[in-house]
Amino acid sequence: MTDKKNITKDIACAIVIIKELTNRPLKDIVSKDNLLSKETFVFIGKTTFNRAIRELIRLRVLERIQNGYKVNYDNIENAVYKLNNYDKNYLSLNEIEDRLESSTVLTREEINNILPELTIPQIDNLILNLLSSGFLTKYGESSSRGMYVISSKRENIYIPDVLGKLFQIYNDIIICYNTALEYYDLSRYATSRIIYIEGKTRTEKNIIFSKQIKEVRLKNPEIGISFIEKGNIKITDKERTIIDCIRFPKYALGWENIFHAIKRLKSLDEEKLLEYIIKFKTPTLTSKIGVIFENYNSILELSPRFFSSLNLYKSNTPFRLIRGYPGILDKHWNIYIPKNFFKND
């Protein structure tokens, strides 16, 4: 977990800042501009300088205030020791994951505190690697930037927080659309601000929820339904969820999220897909599913027989995939696809 190049530059800069602070007349408050002398600053890049400041804040040498930084001189000796010994520290990936797994949702600052042996640059690189490996997932949308979920614990966020309360006011809850994608670890978002359900209200909505509850009506709610293990909670299965999201992409938080979900799928049951599509009796939806699944079939690996069967239920009249947007006609599926529609997924 050691990155010598980043550590050398950023940590060296942090040490220089400390030296300049202690070699001058002591000041309790300093601005960002006078942390380093102008002569020294010209030899240090802006990114290196900013990372060095972040490291000194973490080591409690600096504390952000309205007009600059408060200097905590009592913490300097310990900080210098840590800065000089960072490159000697090593944490295995197993040790890192073991420490982080004691939590469910983590902020970047909390990750810093759990792994004090690592520098700010190392933490940045570590988070990227853990997101890429799937150990961590981003929590929510842009408003929750800097928050992460341990992927294996995603289910724990839904059960106690929201679903228990939903049972107090709804009968026959069915989780669907993006919320189902989230549950199956297919969404780009670990927990969005909206939870999509179908259910029949049985009492007043006088309970405060941490999320916005979006009530929807599912077509053919009797098909493609399974149960979550923890409790008698219904949810659309993966095949039904993908079909529903293609039908109403706004409830899936957009096409990009649908494409993301399809690329994360390991498999789909062809028989279920055909059964559901036939029961939906919506030729335009069939054409949308056909053209999208064809585009991603290197991932889905659906059989030629599936597409031949699907072709029997497609739209006979050409139509636009996105209403109001022109495009190029896919003659096989009778659908106009906007330019670069799949290239921007």
N, C-alpha and C positions, 0 to 999 in steps of 0.2 A: 504493500500500500504506500510505498515511499516514492515520491516524484521529485527527484533531486533537482531537476532544472527549475521547477516552480518554487520549491522550498528555498533554494539558494537565493533567487532574486527577491522574492517577497519577504522572506525572513531576514535577509540582509538589510532590506529597506526598513523593516520594523526596528532592527537593532540600531540602525543609523538614526532613526527618529528619536529613539530613547536616549542615545548619546547626545544628540543636539539639545534635547529637553533638559538633561542633567548638567550640561556644560554651560548653560545660560543661567542668568538670574532666575530663580524658581518662580514660576507663575502658576496659579491655580487654574486659570482659564486661558486657553489658546484657541486661535482660529485655525481653520484648515490651511490657510495660506502661510501661516508662520510656524507650522509644524517642522518644516525644513527650510533652511536658508535657500535663497534663490540660486546660489552657486551650486548647491547640491541637487536641487530639484531638476535642473536641466539635464542631469545625467540619468534620471529615473523616469521611466514611462508612467503615464497616467494610470494604466491598469495595475501595474505593480504597486504604485503609491496607494491606490484605493484598497487593494487587498491587504497591504501592510496595516492600514488604518483599521480595517475590519478585524485583523488578527489582534491588534492592540486593544480593541474594544472587547473582544472575547476574553482577553487576559486581564481585563479590568484595569488596564493602565489608563485608557481613555474612556470617558463616559460622555455620550452625546448630550448636549444641551442646546438651547435655542440659538445661541450666537456662536457656537463652536464646540469645544470639548473641555470637560473638566479633567485635569490631570491628577491621578491617584498615585503619588510618588511612593506610597507604602507598598504598592504591588510591583514596583519596577524590578526589584532584585529577583523575585520568583519568576517574573516574566522573562528576564534575560536568561535565567537558567533553562527554562523550557524552550526558548527560541534557539539556544545553542545546542539543544539535545534532540530537537525534532527529527533530524535526519537519522538518529539512532533507533528510533521507534519503529516497530513493525507489528501490524495486526493481521492475522489471517482472515480470510473472508468468512470462515465459519465462526470465528470469534465475534466479528462485526455483526453478522446476522443474529447470533445468539443474543447479543446485547440489545439489538433493536427490537427483537421479537417480544420483549417484555412489554412493549406498547402496541397500540392498534393504529392510532393516528399520531403523526409526528410533524412538528414544524422543523424548519432548517436549524433553528436555534437549539431545539431539543436534541437533534442529531449531533450538533456540535458538543453539547454538554455530555451526552452519553459516550462520545468518543473523543475525550480531551487530548488523547495522544496525537490526533491528526490535525493538520493545519487547515485553514479555511480553503486553500486551493485543493487540498486532498479531499476535503468534504465535498466540494463542488464536483470533482471528478467521480467520487464514490457514488453520489446521488445519481449521476448520469448512468453509471454502470449498473446500479441496482434497478433503475427504471428500465434499462435495456434488457436486463435478465429477467424482469418480471417480478422480482422480490418486492419492489415498491411500485405503487401506482399513484398517480397524481390525485389529490383529493379535490373533487369538485371542479368548477370552471375557473376562469381567469380571476374571479374575485377571491378565490382561495389559493392563489399562487403562493408557493413556498410551503405547502402542506402536503403530506404524503400518507398513504395507507399501506400497512403491511398486507400484501395482496391476499395471503392465505386467511386473513381475518376480515375480509370485506363483508362477509355474511353477518358478522357480529354487529356491524353498524346498523343494519336494517332491523334485525329482530327486536332488540330492546328499545331502540330509540323511537321508531315510528309505528311499526306494525302492531305492537301491543296496544298502542293508543287507538289505532284505526279500528280494532275489534270492538272498541267501546261504543262506536257510533255507526258502524257498517255491518251489514250481513253479506256473506258470500263475496268476500274480497278476492279479486283477481289482479295480480300484479302484471303489468304489461308495458309495451313500448320500451322507452329508454331505461326504465327502472328494471325491467327484465334483463335488458342487455347488461346493465350494471351487475345484477345478481350473478349472471353467467360469466362475469369477467370479460365481456366483449366490448364494453363501451370505452371510449377515450376518457371518460370521467368516472372516478370512483364513486362519488356521491354528488349528483347535481342538486340544485336547489328545488327541483320539482320531482315529486313522486307520482307516477301515473298508475291509477287503479280503476277498475270497474267494481262497483259495489252499490248496494241498496241502503240508503240512510235509514236508520231506525231510531235515532234520537237527535237532539240539538247538537250542533257543532260548537260546543262551548269549551273545547279542549285546545290549548295552545300547542301548535306543532312547530318543530324546528325547521320544517320544510313546507313549501306550497304543495297542497294536495290538488292534483288535476284529475277530476272525474271524467272518464271517457266511456263511451258505449262501444263495445266490441261487436263486430259482425260475427254471427255464429259462435256465441260464447261457450257453446257446448263442445267445441272441437279444439284439440291441441292444448289441453289443460293438464298440468301435472301439479304435484304438491311439493312444497318445501319441507324438508325433513323436520325442522324445529317448529312444530305446530301445524295446525290445520289451515295452512295458507296456500291458496291456489296461485298458480303462475302460468303464463303461457310458456309452452316448451320452446326450445330453440328454433325449431322449424316454423312454428306459428309466429314467434316473435319477429323473425326476419321478414316473413311475409307481411305482417302488420306494419312494420317499420317502412318497408318499401311502399306500402299503400299510403301511409301518412308520415312522410319523412320529418315533418315539423315536430311530431311527437317522439322522434328518434334523435332530436337535436341536430338534424340536417343530414345531407347526403354523405358528407365526409365521415360522420360517425357511423353511418351504415356501412360504408366501404371498410372502415377500420374494423368493424365487427366481423364482416365477412372474411377479412384477411386473418383474423384471430381464430376463426372456426377451424376445428380439426376435422369435422365431418358433419354431414347432414344425412338424414334418413330420407332416401328418395321416395319410398312408398308413402311416408307421412306427407311429404311435400305435395305429391300429386293428389293425395286424398284431400288435403286442405284446399288446394287451388281449385279442384273440381267443385268442391262444396261452396266455395266463394262465388262461383258463377259470375266472374268479372273479367271479361276478355282483355280489357286494357291493363288490368293488374297482371294478368298472365303474361302479356307481352313485355311489361316492365321487368318482371321476374326473369323471363327468358333472356333478354338482352343483357341484364346485369350478371346473371349467373354464367352466361357464356363468356363474358369478359373476364370473370374470375375463376374460370373452370380449371386453370392450372393449379389453383389452391383447393377448390372444392372437389375436383375429380368426380363430377357427376357423369353418368354413363350416357352414351349416344341414345340409348333407349329412353332415358328420362327426357331428353330434349325432343325426341320424336313424339313422345306422348304429350308433352307440354304444347307442342306445336298445334295439336288438335283443338286447343282451347284459346288460342290467341285471338287478338282483335283482327277482324277482316277489313277494317277501315283504318287508314293511317291517322295517327294522332301525335300530339307533342308530349314528350316525356314530362316537361315542365311547362305548364300552361303559360302562354305569353312569350315563350322563348323559341325562336326558330332553331333549326338544326339540320343535320344531314339525315336523310331517310334511310333507316335500316329496313330494307325491303323484306327481309325474312320475317321480322317481327312486326312490320308495319308501324314503326315508331320513329319519330324525329328526335335525334339525339343532339343536344347542344354541343357546339364545338368545344373540344378539350374537356368534355364532361368527365371522362375517366382519367385524363392526364393529371388532374388537380386533386386526386383523391389522397 
